[in-house]
Amino acid sequence: MKLLPRLTLLGLALGPALLLSACVIAPQASGDTAGNVSKMSEQAQATCGAGQVKEVNAKSFSCK
């Protein structure tokens, strides 16, 4: 058997398995999100300085 047909068969066998094993990310509970935003806001104020915070969400923040 040649290499190309073997690779094709391997791709056909593993492709669907990889697609079916994809991760599913569930959203956080709203209480957790509010708490995370509050913590990020405090950290943003400490890092960026008062009045220098551009955006805050549950996972990150950015300074002006």
Secondary structure, DSSP 8 states (H G I E B T S, - for coil): --HHHHHHHHHHHHHHHHHHT--------HHHHHHHHHHHHHHHHHHH-TT-EEEE-SS-EEE-
